[in-house]
Amino acid sequence: MAKYIFVTGGVTSSLGKGIIAASLAKLLQARGFKVTIQKFDPYINVDPGTLNPYEHGECYVTEDGAETDLDLGHYERFLNTYTSQANNVTTGRIYQTVINKERAGEFLGKTVQVVPHITDEIKRRMLLLGKDGKFDIVITEIGGTVGDIESLPFIEAVRQIQWELPDDDVVVVHLTLIPYLKAAKELKTKPTQHSVKMLSETGVHPDVIVCRTEEPLNNDIRRKIGLFCNVKPDAVIEAMDASTIYEVPLLMLREKLDVICMRKLGISVYPEPDLEKWKGFLDKLKYPKSKVTIGLIGKYIELQDAYKSILESFIHAGAINEAKVQVVNVHSEFITDENVGEKLSGLDGLLVAPGFGHRGTEGKIIAVQFAREQGLPFFGICLGMQMAVIEYARNVLGIKDAHSTEMEPDTANPVINMMEEQKKIKMMGGTMRLGAYPCDITKGSLAEKIYGTTQITERHRHRYEFNNDYLEQFEANGLKASGVNVDTGLVEIVEIPTHPFFIGVQYHPELKSTVERPAPLFVSFIAAAKKYNETKSNLISSLLQKETV
């Protein structure tokens, strides 16, 4: 049987429960344990698939096609292992399951209640990943903060599991905030005391308290928190703000978070952690030898979490290329023919991001045209690829009214169109092409050079596709389909062989990028941006020398 660690949060949201959970998992994995992490979210949506990116950040898609919380991206990036549908559960999914059972008569006429029926289903799912012996330790992050009405059933389920399982099979880690009042020049522990008190009133007592703080915790503060919150001072963990989330595992190692948890789980024999690859990555990240500036063309740029996986992929690819990647956010809604040169000046590469809906699409098309005509390295993902296809159709093939039926349902030239099987679907959630699909790559193409193989699998999340009725016309005029799904014939990759670096993909390569296994497309894109920057710098130097002479 696996052992279980539960991570809860108090005082405020967005403290970094996911990063703490992922960091603890990384340390335990580095010591040789088989670890997985799961996220329980208290909102009533069945999954995040229908949530606005402004509300919830990006929707992360797993190999098996589950639309999940963005924290699962952190789990995969830290652990370098895949998650699945079982790793993300919402209140909506819990209630949906219980109601379906009730409708099927499984409760034999009993009154269905939050306790025990809802909590029993929560417990079943909390313990599910630890049942088959695949994992030694299962870490469960509870979304929201202690005291939220919607979180109560999850906290009650944790209380019952604490009561049912042996003491050394369950640990509760509580993440809280120690605010620093600049006027008083003092760290305040009262919010943490209240948070732990509120958690204890539900019957759940934390074994470890992790304190997010801007200033170091001295021994007096640790003792005070320990005394008032009824934990040992060495179980009060300092979580200082870090320059990058990838430093957090090393900070937690220094604080002995993993050792304290193992001790409480009754694990007394364990090897030293093997973190050499992780430290090597951090060295390259902290001490880059060059710098590139990438324009991120999107429509949700006000909230960075909307493009979380893309931004993290840039970090991974930058480290491999020993380059600092400076990302410049450009709102596609405000790009016009008149200002595109000004908006995109000084860039070494252009990434047109995924998205849905009509807003901002014309700006994306203008940005693609700029990159294509200026020889600027271009990378389009999902909608970004579709915008590249529309731009090429309009400005190279001369099909001026080319469009996508997503934006113009009645367009006469739907170069991007909905799949036939999608046209019959009326529901929204979980109805797109989701999860990993195979792709065959053309030999000799840029895509083959990037991947080093002709067969790949990548994750998808979309409803509209390249319209193969126009494929011959595109290829005859220089835009090549270099990647195709063999089973469906759907185009997955397009590229322009005559351009220094121009590639668009229908899938989401950012979803599989990890610290130890960066996404090849991002690595090659940053390498192309480096080359472009060096060529530009050499040209400027040459011109300056001529002027001097």
Residue, then its C-alpha position, 0 to 999 in steps of 0.5 A: m500500500a502507498k503512503y499519502i501526503f496531503v497539501t492544503g493551503g490557508v490565508t490566501s490562494s496562489l501561494g504555490k501549493g502546486i510548486i511545493a507539492a511538485s518540489l516535495a515529489k521531486l525530492l522524494q523521487a530523487r531519493g528513489f521513491k515512486v511518486t505521483i501527485q494529484k489535484f482536487d479542485p473544489y469548483i463545480n465545473v466537471d473539468p477546466g475545459t470550459l473555463n475562461p483562461y482569464e478565470h483559471g489560466e491555461c487548461y492542461v491536457t494529459e496524454d489520455g486526453a483529460e482537460t485538467d488544472l494547470d498544476l498538473g503541468h508543474y507535476e509533469r515538468f518536475l517529475n518528468t512523468y505523465t499524469s492522467q485523468a485520475n490525477n485531477v478531480t473536481t467537485g463537479r466530477i464527484y457530484q456527477t458520479v454520485i448522482n449517476k449512481e443514485r439514478a442507477g439505484e445503487f444506494l438502495g433508496k437511502t438518502v444521499q448526503v454529503v457525508p458519507h456519500i460525497t466524502d466516500e467518493i472523494k476518499r475513493r478517488m484520493l486513494l485510487l492511485g495508491k491501490d495497485g502498488k505502482f507508487d510508493i507515495v501519493i501526494t494530493e493537493i487540495g485546491g482553494t484555501v481552508g475555510d472555503i465552503e466548497s473545500l469542506p467536503f475535501i477537508e472532511a475526506v482528509r480527516q476520515i483518511q487520517w482516522e482510518l489509516p495508520d498514523d505513519d501512512v498519512v502526512v498533512v502539509h499546510l502551506t500558509l503565509i507569513p506577511y512582512l509589514k514594512a512599516a513595522k519591519e516585522l513578520k506577522t504570524k497571526p494569519t498562520q495561527h488563524s489558518v491552522k486553527m481553522l484547519s484544526e477545527t475541521g478535525v485535520h491537524p497539520d504535521v508540517i507547516v510551510c510558510r511563504t515569506e519574503e523575509p527569513l524566519n528566525n528561530d524565535i518565529r519558528r518556535k512561536i508558530g510551533l507553539f501556537c500551532n502545535v507542531k515541532p519547530d523543525a516542522v515549521i518550514e521556510a519557503m522564501d520567494a525564489s528567482t525561479i520555481y525550479e529553485v524551490p526543490l533545492l530550497m525545500l531540500r535545505e529545509k529538510l521538508d522531504v526528510i521530515c515527511m519521510r520521518k513522519l511516514g515511518i521511512s527511516v532508510y533512504p539514499e541521498p537525493d540524486l539531483e545532478k541533472w536538476k542542478g545542471f539545468l539550474d546552472k545553465l538557467k542562471y548563467p546564460k551566455s546569450k540572450v534572445t527576445i521572443g514576441l508572444i502574440g496572444k489574446y490573453i496576455e494580461l494573465q501569464d498563467a493563460y500561457k503557462s506551459i509555453l512560458e515554461s517551455f521557453i525556460h527549458a529551451g533557453a537553458i539547453n541553448e544557454a540563452k536567456v529568453q526574454v518574452v515580450n507579450v504583444h496583444s494581437e487585438f492591437i496589431t494593425d498593418e500600420n503599427v506591426g513594424e513598430k510592435l514587432s521591432g527588435l524581436d529575434g523570433l515570433l510565436v503565435a499562441p493558441g486560443f479560441g474565437h474571433r477576437g484578435t485573429e486579424g492581428k495574429i494574421i498580420a503578425v504572421q505576414f510580418a514574420r514570413e516576409q521579414g525572414l523572422p523565425f516563426f513558430g505557430i501553435c494550434l490557432g497560431m498554425q491556422m493563422a499562418v495557413i490563412e495568411y498564406a492563402r490570402n497573401v501568397l495564393g491570392i485567396k483574399d477571403a480565405h478564413s476559418t469557419e470558427m470565425e466566419p462560418d459562411t466563408a467561401n474559402p474555409v482553408i480551416n474547417m471543422m471535422e465532420e464528426q465535430k459538426k454533430i456535437k452540441m455539447m462543449g466540455g471534453t468534445m474536442r480532439l484531445g490527448a496524444y495522437p501519432c504524426d508521421i513526418t516527411k523525410g528531409s523536412l525541417a520537422e524531421k530535422i527538429y525531432g530526429t525521427t519520422q514518427i512522433t506523438e503529440r497532444h491536441r486540444h482543438r476542434y478545427e483542422f486544416n482543410n485538405d481540399y486546399l492541400e495541393q494548392f498550398e504545396a504547389n506554392g511553397l507551404k508544405a504539409s510535413g506532418v500528417n496523422v496517418d489514420t485521419g489524413l489530417v495535417e499536423i505540421v506546416e512549414i516553408p522550406t525556403h524560410p530560415f525557420f517557419i513552422g506551424v503545428q496543430y498540436h501543443p508541444e508545450l504540454k510535453s516539455t519538461v526540465e529533463r526533456p525539453a520540447p524539440l520544437f522549442v529548442s530548435f526555435i530558440a536556436a533559430a532565434k539565437k542564429y537570427n540575433e547573431t546575424k543581426s548583431n554581426l550586420i550592425s557591427s559591420l555597418l558601424q565599422k564601415e561608418t567609422v572608416 
